[in-house]
Amino acid sequence: MSTIGYENWAVDLANVGAVYPFQGWEMAMTVVCVVFWLGWHRWQFKREDDQLKMIAAHHDKAETTAILDHY
């Protein structure tokens, strides 16, 4: 199966050019991936912060201090 139409690869590849799919989309895909990566981290940080705040709200400060002082 050939994505660029060559059946015989016994040619000088310097004259062929790019031999991979989506040629010319490297910068756009990089930008999309970086935006997705940063967005995912933002979303993950927000979820973890909300979860930690919820856990902290259910703990009694005096009880936690007593446990820490015990050790």
Predicted model as a PDB file, atoms N, CA, C, CB and O in Angstrom, pLDDT in the B-factor column:
MODEL        1                                                                  
ATOM      1  N   MET A   1       0.846  -1.169   0.000  1.00 54.00           N  
ATOM      2  CA  MET A   1       0.000   0.000   0.000  1.00 54.00           C  
ATOM      3  C   MET A   1       0.896   1.238   0.000  1.00 54.00           C  
ATOM      4  CB  MET A   1      -0.965  -0.005   1.221  1.00 54.00           C  
ATOM      5  O   MET A   1       1.810   1.345   0.818  1.00 54.00           O  
ATOM      6  N   SER A   2       0.645   2.140  -0.884  1.00 61.00           N  
ATOM      7  CA  SER A   2       1.452   3.337  -1.004  1.00 61.00           C  
ATOM      8  C   SER A   2       0.570   4.561  -0.796  1.00 61.00           C  
ATOM      9  CB  SER A   2       2.159   3.392  -2.376  1.00 61.00           C  
ATOM     10  O   SER A   2      -0.484   4.683  -1.420  1.00 61.00           O  
ATOM     11  N   THR A   3       1.002   5.475   0.086  1.00 64.00           N  
ATOM     12  CA  THR A   3       0.198   6.670   0.342  1.00 64.00           C  
ATOM     13  C   THR A   3       0.523   7.805  -0.607  1.00 64.00           C  
ATOM     14  CB  THR A   3       0.396   7.132   1.758  1.00 64.00           C  
ATOM     15  O   THR A   3      -0.206   8.794  -0.668  1.00 64.00           O  
ATOM     16  N   ILE A   4       1.631   7.668  -1.361  1.00 66.00           N  
ATOM     17  CA  ILE A   4       1.991   8.746  -2.270  1.00 66.00           C  
ATOM     18  C   ILE A   4       2.017   8.295  -3.722  1.00 66.00           C  
ATOM     19  CB  ILE A   4       3.334   9.311  -1.891  1.00 66.00           C  
ATOM     20  O   ILE A   4       2.412   9.065  -4.597  1.00 66.00           O  
ATOM     21  N   GLY A   5       1.612   7.088  -3.990  1.00 70.00           N  
ATOM     22  CA  GLY A   5       1.487   6.628  -5.362  1.00 70.00           C  
ATOM     23  C   GLY A   5       2.697   5.912  -5.919  1.00 70.00           C  
ATOM     24  O   GLY A   5       2.711   5.607  -7.112  1.00 70.00           O  
ATOM     25  N   TYR A   6       3.707   5.627  -5.130  1.00 73.00           N  
ATOM     26  CA  TYR A   6       4.885   4.907  -5.624  1.00 73.00           C  
ATOM     27  C   TYR A   6       4.709   3.425  -5.381  1.00 73.00           C  
ATOM     28  CB  TYR A   6       6.178   5.416  -4.946  1.00 73.00           C  
ATOM     29  O   TYR A   6       4.379   3.001  -4.274  1.00 73.00           O  
ATOM     30  N   GLU A   7       4.929   2.649  -6.408  1.00 77.00           N  
ATOM     31  CA  GLU A   7       4.875   1.191  -6.270  1.00 77.00           C  
ATOM     32  C   GLU A   7       6.273   0.619  -6.092  1.00 77.00           C  
ATOM     33  CB  GLU A   7       4.193   0.555  -7.494  1.00 77.00           C  
ATOM     34  O   GLU A   7       6.437  -0.466  -5.533  1.00 77.00           O  
ATOM     35  N   ASN A   8       7.288   1.350  -6.568  1.00 77.00           N  
ATOM     36  CA  ASN A   8       8.655   0.888  -6.482  1.00 77.00           C  
ATOM     37  C   ASN A   8       9.459   1.954  -5.747  1.00 77.00           C  
ATOM     38  CB  ASN A   8       9.248   0.594  -7.895  1.00 77.00           C  
ATOM     39  O   ASN A   8       9.517   3.105  -6.181  1.00 77.00           O  
ATOM     40  N   TRP A   9      10.077   1.569  -4.638  1.00 75.00           N  
ATOM     41  CA  TRP A   9      10.828   2.523  -3.823  1.00 75.00           C  
ATOM     42  C   TRP A   9      12.300   2.569  -4.209  1.00 75.00           C  
ATOM     43  CB  TRP A   9      10.695   2.171  -2.353  1.00 75.00           C  
ATOM     44  O   TRP A   9      13.098   3.174  -3.493  1.00 75.00           O  
ATOM     45  N   ALA A  10      12.675   1.956  -5.304  1.00 80.00           N  
ATOM     46  CA  ALA A  10      14.068   1.969  -5.762  1.00 80.00           C  
ATOM     47  C   ALA A  10      14.330   3.246  -6.560  1.00 80.00           C  
ATOM     48  CB  ALA A  10      14.384   0.709  -6.625  1.00 80.00           C  
ATOM     49  O   ALA A  10      14.713   3.190  -7.729  1.00 80.00           O  
ATOM     50  N   VAL A  11      14.120   4.393  -5.920  1.00 77.00           N  
ATOM     51  CA  VAL A  11      14.363   5.694  -6.540  1.00 77.00           C  
ATOM     52  C   VAL A  11      15.164   6.539  -5.558  1.00 77.00           C  
ATOM     53  CB  VAL A  11      13.018   6.405  -6.935  1.00 77.00           C  
ATOM     54  O   VAL A  11      15.306   6.168  -4.393  1.00 77.00           O  
ATOM     55  N   ASP A  12      15.680   7.653  -6.012  1.00 78.00           N  
ATOM     56  CA  ASP A  12      16.396   8.570  -5.140  1.00 78.00           C  
ATOM     57  C   ASP A  12      15.371   9.343  -4.308  1.00 78.00           C  
ATOM     58  CB  ASP A  12      17.305   9.541  -5.966  1.00 78.00           C  
ATOM     59  O   ASP A  12      14.623  10.159  -4.849  1.00 78.00           O  
ATOM     60  N   LEU A  13      15.332   9.094  -3.007  1.00 74.00           N  
ATOM     61  CA  LEU A  13      14.318   9.706  -2.154  1.00 74.00           C  
ATOM     62  C   LEU A  13      14.503  11.211  -2.006  1.00 74.00           C  
ATOM     63  CB  LEU A  13      14.337   9.059  -0.795  1.00 74.00           C  
ATOM     64  O   LEU A  13      13.574  11.900  -1.586  1.00 74.00           O  
ATOM     65  N   ALA A  14      15.670  11.734  -2.336  1.00 77.00           N  
ATOM     66  CA  ALA A  14      15.868  13.187  -2.296  1.00 77.00           C  
ATOM     67  C   ALA A  14      14.980  13.874  -3.332  1.00 77.00           C  
ATOM     68  CB  ALA A  14      17.353  13.541  -2.544  1.00 77.00           C  
ATOM     69  O   ALA A  14      14.610  15.035  -3.154  1.00 77.00           O  
ATOM     70  N   ASN A  15      14.639  13.179  -4.399  1.00 77.00           N  
ATOM     71  CA  ASN A  15      13.778  13.740  -5.440  1.00 77.00           C  
ATOM     72  C   ASN A  15      12.297  13.487  -5.182  1.00 77.00           C  
ATOM     73  CB  ASN A  15      14.159  13.169  -6.781  1.00 77.00           C  
ATOM     74  O   ASN A  15      11.441  14.081  -5.838  1.00 77.00           O  
ATOM     75  N   VAL A  16      11.993  12.614  -4.237  1.00 76.00           N  
ATOM     76  CA  VAL A  16      10.605  12.246  -3.970  1.00 76.00           C  
ATOM     77  C   VAL A  16       9.916  13.296  -3.109  1.00 76.00           C  
ATOM     78  CB  VAL A  16      10.538  10.879  -3.287  1.00 76.00           C  
ATOM     79  O   VAL A  16       8.769  13.652  -3.379  1.00 76.00           O  
ATOM     80  N   GLY A  17      10.588  13.800  -2.080  1.00 73.00           N  
ATOM     81  CA  GLY A  17       9.968  14.748  -1.147  1.00 73.00           C  
ATOM     82  C   GLY A  17       9.487  14.023   0.087  1.00 73.00           C  
ATOM     83  O   GLY A  17      10.002  12.960   0.433  1.00 73.00           O  
ATOM     84  N   ALA A  18       8.519  14.587   0.739  1.00 74.00           N  
ATOM     85  CA  ALA A  18       7.990  13.981   1.969  1.00 74.00           C  
ATOM     86  C   ALA A  18       7.253  12.693   1.644  1.00 74.00           C  
ATOM     87  CB  ALA A  18       7.051  14.963   2.706  1.00 74.00           C  
ATOM     88  O   ALA A  18       6.498  12.632   0.674  1.00 74.00           O  
ATOM     89  N   VAL A  19       7.467  11.671   2.448  1.00 72.00           N  
ATOM     90  CA  VAL A  19       6.868  10.364   2.192  1.00 72.00           C  
ATOM     91  C   VAL A  19       5.966   9.934   3.339  1.00 72.00           C  
ATOM     92  CB  VAL A  19       7.953   9.318   1.963  1.00 72.00           C  
ATOM     93  O   VAL A  19       5.872   8.746   3.646  1.00 72.00           O  
ATOM     94  N   TYR A  20       5.312  10.881   3.964  1.00 78.00           N  
ATOM     95  CA  TYR A  20       4.424  10.569   5.075  1.00 78.00           C  
ATOM     96  C   TYR A  20       3.102  11.303   4.859  1.00 78.00           C  
ATOM     97  CB  TYR A  20       5.070  10.963   6.442  1.00 78.00           C  
ATOM     98  O   TYR A  20       3.056  12.301   4.141  1.00 78.00           O  
ATOM     99  N   PRO A  21       2.035  10.816   5.473  1.00 80.00           N  
ATOM    100  CA  PRO A  21       0.724  11.454   5.288  1.00 80.00           C  
ATOM    101  C   PRO A  21       0.620  12.798   6.004  1.00 80.00           C  
ATOM    102  CB  PRO A  21      -0.375  10.531   5.783  1.00 80.00           C  
ATOM    103  O   PRO A  21       1.420  13.089   6.893  1.00 80.00           O  
ATOM    104  N   PHE A  22      -0.338  13.601   5.632  1.00 84.00           N  
ATOM    105  CA  PHE A  22      -0.620  14.921   6.217  1.00 84.00           C  
ATOM    106  C   PHE A  22       0.571  15.870   6.089  1.00 84.00           C  
ATOM    107  CB  PHE A  22      -1.002  14.774   7.689  1.00 84.00           C  
ATOM    108  O   PHE A  22       0.914  16.584   7.031  1.00 84.00           O  
ATOM    109  N   GLN A  23       1.184  15.865   4.929  1.00 84.00           N  
ATOM    110  CA  GLN A  23       2.328  16.735   4.685  1.00 84.00           C  
ATOM    111  C   GLN A  23       1.876  18.192   4.728  1.00 84.00           C  
ATOM    112  CB  GLN A  23       2.992  16.406   3.323  1.00 84.00           C  
ATOM    113  O   GLN A  23       0.878  18.567   4.114  1.00 84.00           O  
ATOM    114  N   GLY A  24       2.628  18.999   5.462  1.00 86.00           N  
ATOM    115  CA  GLY A  24       2.313  20.405   5.584  1.00 86.00           C  
ATOM    116  C   GLY A  24       1.454  20.750   6.785  1.00 86.00           C  
ATOM    117  O   GLY A  24       1.207  21.928   7.045  1.00 86.00           O  
ATOM    118  N   TRP A  25       0.995  19.757   7.519  1.00 91.00           N  
ATOM    119  CA  TRP A  25       0.127  19.970   8.683  1.00 91.00           C  
ATOM    120  C   TRP A  25       0.893  19.887  10.001  1.00 91.00           C  
ATOM    121  CB  TRP A  25      -1.001  18.949   8.685  1.00 91.00           C  
ATOM    122  O   TRP A  25       0.278  19.869  11.067  1.00 91.00           O  
ATOM    123  N   GLU A  26       2.215  19.837   9.947  1.00 92.00           N  
ATOM    124  CA  GLU A  26       3.007  19.643  11.166  1.00 92.00           C  
ATOM    125  C   GLU A  26       2.784  20.767  12.165  1.00 92.00           C  
ATOM    126  CB  GLU A  26       4.487  19.545  10.826  1.00 92.00           C  
ATOM    127  O   GLU A  26       2.552  20.501  13.345  1.00 92.00           O  
ATOM    128  N   MET A  27       2.850  22.020  11.718  1.00 95.00           N  
ATOM    129  CA  MET A  27       2.709  23.148  12.635  1.00 95.00           C  
ATOM    130  C   MET A  27       1.296  23.209  13.222  1.00 95.00           C  
ATOM    131  CB  MET A  27       3.039  24.463  11.915  1.00 95.00           C  
ATOM    132  O   MET A  27       1.131  23.444  14.419  1.00 95.00           O  
ATOM    133  N   ALA A  28       0.288  23.001  12.391  1.00 96.00           N  
ATOM    134  CA  ALA A  28      -1.094  23.039  12.885  1.00 96.00           C  
ATOM    135  C   ALA A  28      -1.334  21.936  13.906  1.00 96.00           C  
ATOM    136  CB  ALA A  28      -2.089  22.905  11.720  1.00 96.00           C  
ATOM    137  O   ALA A  28      -1.962  22.175  14.937  1.00 96.00           O  
ATOM    138  N   MET A  29      -0.843  20.726  13.632  1.00 96.00           N  
ATOM    139  CA  MET A  29      -1.033  19.631  14.581  1.00 96.00           C  
ATOM    140  C   MET A  29      -0.254  19.876  15.874  1.00 96.00           C  
ATOM    141  CB  MET A  29      -0.601  18.302  13.951  1.00 96.00           C  
ATOM    142  O   MET A  29      -0.715  19.502  16.952  1.00 96.00           O  
ATOM    143  N   THR A  30       0.922  20.502  15.775  1.00 96.00           N  
ATOM    144  CA  THR A  30       1.690  20.828  16.967  1.00 96.00           C  
ATOM    145  C   THR A  30       0.939  21.831  17.832  1.00 96.00           C  
ATOM    146  CB  THR A  30       3.064  21.380  16.584  1.00 96.00           C  
ATOM    147  O   THR A  30       0.866  21.674  19.051  1.00 96.00           O  
ATOM    148  N   VAL A  31       0.384  22.857  17.204  1.00 98.00           N  
ATOM    149  CA  VAL A  31      -0.383  23.861  17.941  1.00 98.00           C  
ATOM    150  C   VAL A  31      -1.600  23.218  18.608  1.00 98.00           C  
ATOM    151  CB  VAL A  31      -0.827  25.003  17.001  1.00 98.00           C  
ATOM    152  O   VAL A  31      -1.876  23.485  19.777  1.00 98.00           O  
ATOM    153  N   VAL A  32      -2.321  22.382  17.880  1.00 98.00           N  
ATOM    154  CA  VAL A  32      -3.495  21.710  18.440  1.00 98.00           C  
ATOM    155  C   VAL A  32      -3.091  20.830  19.622  1.00 98.00           C  
ATOM    156  CB  VAL A  32      -4.204  20.864  17.360  1.00 98.00           C  
ATOM    157  O   VAL A  32      -3.775  20.820  20.645  1.00 98.00           O  
ATOM    158  N   CYS A  33      -1.999  20.101  19.493  1.00 98.00           N  
ATOM    159  CA  CYS A  33      -1.557  19.222  20.574  1.00 98.00           C  
ATOM    160  C   CYS A  33      -1.120  20.016  21.804  1.00 98.00           C  
ATOM    161  CB  CYS A  33      -0.412  18.335  20.095  1.00 98.00           C  
ATOM    162  O   CYS A  33      -1.429  19.621  22.929  1.00 98.00           O  
ATOM    163  N   VAL A  34      -0.413  21.119  21.614  1.00 98.00           N  
ATOM    164  CA  VAL A  34       0.022  21.928  22.750  1.00 98.00           C  
ATOM    165  C   VAL A  34      -1.180  22.553  23.453  1.00 98.00           C  
ATOM    166  CB  VAL A  34       1.001  23.024  22.291  1.00 98.00           C  
ATOM    167  O   VAL A  34      -1.222  22.592  24.683  1.00 98.00           O  
ATOM    168  N   VAL A  35      -2.152  23.038  22.693  1.00 98.00           N  
ATOM    169  CA  VAL A  35      -3.356  23.617  23.296  1.00 98.00           C  
ATOM    170  C   VAL A  35      -4.127  22.541  24.061  1.00 98.00           C  
ATOM    171  CB  VAL A  35      -4.258  24.262  22.210  1.00 98.00           C  
ATOM    172  O   VAL A  35      -4.601  22.788  25.170  1.00 98.00           O  
ATOM    173  N   PHE A  36      -4.254  21.359  23.479  1.00 98.00           N  
ATOM    174  CA  PHE A  36      -4.930  20.251  24.159  1.00 98.00           C  
ATOM    175  C   PHE A  36      -4.193  19.880  25.441  1.00 98.00           C  
ATOM    176  CB  PHE A  36      -5.034  19.025  23.230  1.00 98.00           C  
ATOM    177  O   PHE A  36      -4.818  19.670  26.481  1.00 98.00           O  
ATOM    178  N   TRP A  37      -2.859  19.798  25.370  1.00 98.00           N  
ATOM    179  CA  TRP A  37      -2.035  19.430  26.520  1.00 98.00           C  
ATOM    180  C   TRP A  37      -2.196  20.448  27.652  1.00 98.00           C  
ATOM    181  CB  TRP A  37      -0.555  19.320  26.108  1.00 98.00           C  
ATOM    182  O   TRP A  37      -2.396  20.065  28.805  1.00 98.00           O  
ATOM    183  N   LEU A  38      -2.111  21.730  27.331  1.00 98.00           N  
ATOM    184  CA  LEU A  38      -2.269  22.764  28.353  1.00 98.00           C  
ATOM    185  C   LEU A  38      -3.687  22.776  28.922  1.00 98.00           C  
ATOM    186  CB  LEU A  38      -1.927  24.136  27.774  1.00 98.00           C  
ATOM    187  O   LEU A  38      -3.873  22.951  30.127  1.00 98.00           O  
ATOM    188  N   GLY A  39      -4.677  22.592  28.066  1.00 98.00           N  
ATOM    189  CA  GLY A  39      -6.062  22.536  28.528  1.00 98.00           C  
ATOM    190  C   GLY A  39      -6.308  21.359  29.446  1.00 98.00           C  
ATOM    191  O   GLY A  39      -7.005  21.485  30.453  1.00 98.00           O  
ATOM    192  N   TRP A  40      -5.739  20.215  29.102  1.00 98.00           N  
ATOM    193  CA  TRP A  40      -5.907  19.038  29.948  1.00 98.00           C  
ATOM    194  C   TRP A  40      -5.296  19.271  31.321  1.00 98.00           C  
ATOM    195  CB  TRP A  40      -5.277  17.807  29.290  1.00 98.00           C  
ATOM    196  O   TRP A  40      -5.891  18.915  32.339  1.00 98.00           O  
ATOM    197  N   HIS A  41      -4.105  19.870  31.351  1.00 98.00           N  
ATOM    198  CA  HIS A  41      -3.471  20.149  32.650  1.00 98.00           C  
ATOM    199  C   HIS A  41      -4.301  21.139  33.464  1.00 98.00           C  
ATOM    200  CB  HIS A  41      -2.046  20.701  32.447  1.00 98.00           C  
ATOM    201  O   HIS A  41      -4.454  20.962  34.672  1.00 98.00           O  
ATOM    202  N   ARG A  42      -4.824  22.149  32.839  1.00 98.00           N  
ATOM    203  CA  ARG A  42      -5.674  23.135  33.535  1.00 98.00           C  
ATOM    204  C   ARG A  42      -6.903  22.443  34.125  1.00 98.00           C  
ATOM    205  CB  ARG A  42      -6.111  24.275  32.564  1.00 98.00           C  
ATOM    206  O   ARG A  42      -7.254  22.658  35.286  1.00 98.00           O  
ATOM    207  N   TRP A  43      -7.543  21.619  33.315  1.00 98.00           N  
ATOM    208  CA  TRP A  43      -8.726  20.881  33.763  1.00 98.00           C  
ATOM    209  C   TRP A  43      -8.361  19.951  34.922  1.00 98.00           C  
ATOM    210  CB  TRP A  43      -9.341  20.070  32.592  1.00 98.00           C  
ATOM    211  O   TRP A  43      -9.106  19.868  35.899  1.00 98.00           O  
ATOM    212  N   GLN A  44      -7.225  19.249  34.830  1.00 97.00           N  
ATOM    213  CA  GLN A  44      -6.798  18.320  35.870  1.00 97.00           C  
ATOM    214  C   GLN A  44      -6.480  19.064  37.167  1.00 97.00           C  
ATOM    215  CB  GLN A  44      -5.574  17.519  35.402  1.00 97.00           C  
ATOM    216  O   GLN A  44      -6.877  18.619  38.244  1.00 97.00           O  
ATOM    217  N   PHE A  45      -5.767  20.199  37.078  1.00 97.00           N  
ATOM    218  CA  PHE A  45      -5.460  20.977  38.270  1.00 97.00           C  
ATOM    219  C   PHE A  45      -6.730  21.463  38.953  1.00 97.00           C  
ATOM    220  CB  PHE A  45      -4.572  22.162  37.915  1.00 97.00           C  
ATOM    221  O   PHE A  45      -6.825  21.441  40.180  1.00 97.00           O  
ATOM    222  N   LYS A  46      -7.701  21.898  38.170  1.00 97.00           N  
ATOM    223  CA  LYS A  46      -8.966  22.395  38.729  1.00 97.00           C  
ATOM    224  C   LYS A  46      -9.707  21.275  39.448  1.00 97.00           C  
ATOM    225  CB  LYS A  46      -9.858  22.994  37.618  1.00 97.00           C  
ATOM    226  O   LYS A  46     -10.199  21.468  40.560  1.00 97.00           O  
ATOM    227  N   ARG A  47      -9.788  20.112  38.824  1.00 97.00           N  
ATOM    228  CA  ARG A  47     -10.476  18.975  39.458  1.00 97.00           C  
ATOM    229  C   ARG A  47      -9.782  18.553  40.751  1.00 97.00           C  
ATOM    230  CB  ARG A  47     -10.542  17.782  38.490  1.00 97.00           C  
ATOM    231  O   ARG A  47     -10.443  18.291  41.755  1.00 97.00           O  
ATOM    232  N   GLU A  48      -8.453  18.487  40.726  1.00 96.00           N  
ATOM    233  CA  GLU A  48      -7.725  18.089  41.933  1.00 96.00           C  
ATOM    234  C   GLU A  48      -7.894  19.125  43.035  1.00 96.00           C  
ATOM    235  CB  GLU A  48      -6.236  17.887  41.622  1.00 96.00           C  
ATOM    236  O   GLU A  48      -8.049  18.765  44.202  1.00 96.00           O  
ATOM    237  N   ASP A  49      -7.864  20.410  42.682  1.00 95.00           N  
ATOM    238  CA  ASP A  49      -8.052  21.467  43.676  1.00 95.00           C  
ATOM    239  C   ASP A  49      -9.442  21.384  44.301  1.00 95.00           C  
ATOM    240  CB  ASP A  49      -7.839  22.849  43.037  1.00 95.00           C  
ATOM    241  O   ASP A  49      -9.585  21.508  45.517  1.00 95.00           O  
ATOM    242  N   ASP A  50     -10.459  21.176  43.481  1.00 94.00           N  
ATOM    243  CA  ASP A  50     -11.821  21.040  44.003  1.00 94.00           C  
ATOM    244  C   ASP A  50     -11.936  19.829  44.927  1.00 94.00           C  
ATOM    245  CB  ASP A  50     -12.828  20.919  42.849  1.00 94.00           C  
ATOM    246  O   ASP A  50     -12.585  19.898  45.971  1.00 94.00           O  
ATOM    247  N   GLN A  51     -11.308  18.730  44.543  1.00 93.00           N  
ATOM    248  CA  GLN A  51     -11.369  17.520  45.359  1.00 93.00           C  
ATOM    249  C   GLN A  51     -10.656  17.729  46.701  1.00 93.00           C  
ATOM    250  CB  GLN A  51     -10.744  16.334  44.601  1.00 93.00           C  
ATOM    251  O   GLN A  51     -11.164  17.319  47.745  1.00 93.00           O  
ATOM    252  N   LEU A  52      -9.486  18.364  46.671  1.00 91.00           N  
ATOM    253  CA  LEU A  52      -8.762  18.611  47.922  1.00 91.00           C  
ATOM    254  C   LEU A  52      -9.515  19.576  48.825  1.00 91.00           C  
ATOM    255  CB  LEU A  52      -7.371  19.159  47.630  1.00 91.00           C  
ATOM    256  O   LEU A  52      -9.506  19.403  50.044  1.00 91.00           O  
ATOM    257  N   LYS A  53     -10.166  20.587  48.259  1.00 91.00           N  
ATOM    258  CA  LYS A  53     -10.973  21.506  49.062  1.00 91.00           C  
ATOM    259  C   LYS A  53     -12.152  20.777  49.704  1.00 91.00           C  
ATOM    260  CB  LYS A  53     -11.478  22.673  48.196  1.00 91.00           C  
ATOM    261  O   LYS A  53     -12.495  21.046  50.855  1.00 91.00           O  
ATOM    262  N   MET A  54     -12.766  19.865  48.975  1.00 89.00           N  
ATOM    263  CA  MET A  54     -13.883  19.099  49.515  1.00 89.00           C  
ATOM    264  C   MET A  54     -13.406  18.209  50.668  1.00 89.00           C  
ATOM    265  CB  MET A  54     -14.541  18.244  48.406  1.00 89.00           C  
ATOM    266  O   MET A  54     -14.077  18.111  51.696  1.00 89.00           O  
ATOM    267  N   ILE A  55     -12.267  17.574  50.500  1.00 85.00           N  
ATOM    268  CA  ILE A  55     -11.729  16.715  51.559  1.00 85.00           C  
ATOM    269  C   ILE A  55     -11.360  17.552  52.779  1.00 85.00           C  
ATOM    270  CB  ILE A  55     -10.497  15.930  51.053  1.00 85.00           C  
ATOM    271  O   ILE A  55     -11.642  17.156  53.910  1.00 85.00           O  
ATOM    272  N   ALA A  56     -10.729  18.709  52.557  1.00 83.00           N  
ATOM    273  CA  ALA A  56     -10.329  19.577  53.665  1.00 83.00           C  
ATOM    274  C   ALA A  56     -11.538  20.115  54.417  1.00 83.00           C  
ATOM    275  CB  ALA A  56      -9.482  20.735  53.152  1.00 83.00           C  
ATOM    276  O   ALA A  56     -11.459  20.338  55.625  1.00 83.00           O  
ATOM    277  N   ALA A  57     -12.647  20.327  53.732  1.00 85.00           N  
ATOM    278  CA  ALA A  57     -13.842  20.856  54.379  1.00 85.00           C  
ATOM    279  C   ALA A  57     -14.461  19.841  55.338  1.00 85.00           C  
ATOM    280  CB  ALA A  57     -14.863  21.271  53.330  1.00 85.00           C  
ATOM    281  O   ALA A  57     -15.169  20.220  56.272  1.00 85.00           O  
ATOM    282  N   HIS A  58     -14.199  18.557  55.111  1.00 83.00           N  
ATOM    283  CA  HIS A  58     -14.797  17.526  55.946  1.00 83.00           C  
ATOM    284  C   HIS A  58     -13.932  17.139  57.145  1.00 83.00           C  
ATOM    285  CB  HIS A  58     -15.073  16.310  55.118  1.00 83.00           C  
ATOM    286  O   HIS A  58     -14.332  16.288  57.939  1.00 83.00           O  
ATOM    287  N   HIS A  59     -12.757  17.748  57.289  1.00 82.00           N  
ATOM    288  CA  HIS A  59     -11.866  17.404  58.392  1.00 82.00           C  
ATOM    289  C   HIS A  59     -11.943  18.462  59.485  1.00 82.00           C  
ATOM    290  CB  HIS A  59     -10.419  17.254  57.894  1.00 82.00           C  
ATOM    291  O   HIS A  59     -12.100  19.656  59.229  1.00 82.00           O  
ATOM    292  N   ASP A  60     -11.830  17.980  60.687  1.00 81.00           N  
ATOM    293  CA  ASP A  60     -11.843  18.852  61.857  1.00 81.00           C  
ATOM    294  C   ASP A  60     -10.398  19.247  62.171  1.00 81.00           C  
ATOM    295  CB  ASP A  60     -12.522  18.147  63.090  1.00 81.00           C  
ATOM    296  O   ASP A  60      -9.542  18.384  62.368  1.00 81.00           O  
ATOM    297  N   LYS A  61     -10.137  20.542  62.217  1.00 82.00           N  
ATOM    298  CA  LYS A  61      -8.782  21.038  62.436  1.00 82.00           C  
ATOM    299  C   LYS A  61      -8.247  20.633  63.805  1.00 82.00           C  
ATOM    300  CB  LYS A  61      -8.749  22.551  62.295  1.00 82.00           C  
ATOM    301  O   LYS A  61      -7.077  20.270  63.928  1.00 82.00           O  
ATOM    302  N   ALA A  62      -9.074  20.689  64.815  1.00 85.00           N  
ATOM    303  CA  ALA A  62      -8.627  20.327  66.165  1.00 85.00           C  
ATOM    304  C   ALA A  62      -8.247  18.854  66.228  1.00 85.00           C  
ATOM    305  CB  ALA A  62      -9.725  20.636  67.202  1.00 85.00           C  
ATOM    306  O   ALA A  62      -7.246  18.495  66.849  1.00 85.00           O  
ATOM    307  N   GLU A  63      -9.032  18.008  65.596  1.00 83.00           N  
ATOM    308  CA  GLU A  63      -8.743  16.576  65.602  1.00 83.00           C  
ATOM    309  C   GLU A  63      -7.422  16.304  64.864  1.00 83.00           C  
ATOM    310  CB  GLU A  63      -9.909  15.779  64.948  1.00 83.00           C  
ATOM    311  O   GLU A  63      -6.604  15.504  65.318  1.00 83.00           O  
ATOM    312  N   THR A  64      -7.227  16.965  63.745  1.00 81.00           N  
ATOM    313  CA  THR A  64      -5.996  16.777  62.973  1.00 81.00           C  
ATOM    314  C   THR A  64      -4.779  17.250  63.768  1.00 81.00           C  
ATOM    315  CB  THR A  64      -6.080  17.531  61.633  1.00 81.00           C  
ATOM    316  O   THR A  64      -3.737  16.596  63.754  1.00 81.00           O  
ATOM    317  N   THR A  65      -4.907  18.373  64.453  1.00 85.00           N  
ATOM    318  CA  THR A  65      -3.821  18.896  65.285  1.00 85.00           C  
ATOM    319  C   THR A  65      -3.501  17.933  66.426  1.00 85.00           C  
ATOM    320  CB  THR A  65      -4.190  20.281  65.848  1.00 85.00           C  
ATOM    321  O   THR A  65      -2.334  17.723  66.758  1.00 85.00           O  
ATOM    322  N   ALA A  66      -4.534  17.351  67.021  1.00 86.00           N  
ATOM    323  CA  ALA A  66      -4.329  16.394  68.109  1.00 86.00           C  
ATOM    324  C   ALA A  66      -3.605  15.149  67.618  1.00 86.00           C  
ATOM    325  CB  ALA A  66      -5.667  16.007  68.739  1.00 86.00           C  
ATOM    326  O   ALA A  66      -2.733  14.623  68.309  1.00 86.00           O  
ATOM    327  N   ILE A  67      -3.956  14.684  66.449  1.00 82.00           N  
ATOM    328  CA  ILE A  67      -3.307  13.493  65.886  1.00 82.00           C  
ATOM    329  C   ILE A  67      -1.849  13.799  65.580  1.00 82.00           C  
ATOM    330  CB  ILE A  67      -4.039  13.015  64.603  1.00 82.00           C  
ATOM    331  O   ILE A  67      -0.971  12.982  65.859  1.00 82.00           O  
ATOM    332  N   LEU A  68      -1.587  14.965  65.012  1.00 85.00           N  
ATOM    333  CA  LEU A  68      -0.202  15.338  64.703  1.00 85.00           C  
ATOM    334  C   LEU A  68       0.622  15.536  65.956  1.00 85.00           C  
ATOM    335  CB  LEU A  68      -0.169  16.602  63.869  1.00 85.00           C  
ATOM    336  O   LEU A  68       1.797  15.172  65.990  1.00 85.00           O  
ATOM    337  N   ASP A  69       0.021  16.109  66.991  1.00 90.00           N  
ATOM    338  CA  ASP A  69       0.742  16.309  68.253  1.00 90.00           C  
ATOM    339  C   ASP A  69       1.044  14.988  68.938  1.00 90.00           C  
ATOM    340  CB  ASP A  69      -0.064  17.202  69.190  1.00 90.00           C  
ATOM    341  O   ASP A  69       2.039  14.871  69.654  1.00 90.00           O  
ATOM    342  N   HIS A  70       0.202  14.002  68.726  1.00 85.00           N  
ATOM    343  CA  HIS A  70       0.405  12.681  69.314  1.00 85.00           C  
ATOM    344  C   HIS A  70       1.700  12.053  68.798  1.00 85.00           C  
ATOM    345  CB  HIS A  70      -0.792  11.767  69.005  1.00 85.00           C  
ATOM    346  O   HIS A  70       2.397  11.368  69.547  1.00 85.00           O  
ATOM    347  N   TYR A  71       2.018  12.279  67.544  1.00 80.00           N  
ATOM    348  CA  TYR A  71       3.216  11.691  66.949  1.00 80.00           C  
ATOM    349  C   TYR A  71       4.369  12.644  67.062  1.00 80.00           C  
ATOM    350  CB  TYR A  71       2.981  11.322  65.489  1.00 80.00           C  
ATOM    351  O   TYR A  71       5.474  12.331  66.617  1.00 80.00           O  
TER     352      TYR A  71                                                      
ENDMDL                                                                          
END                                                                             
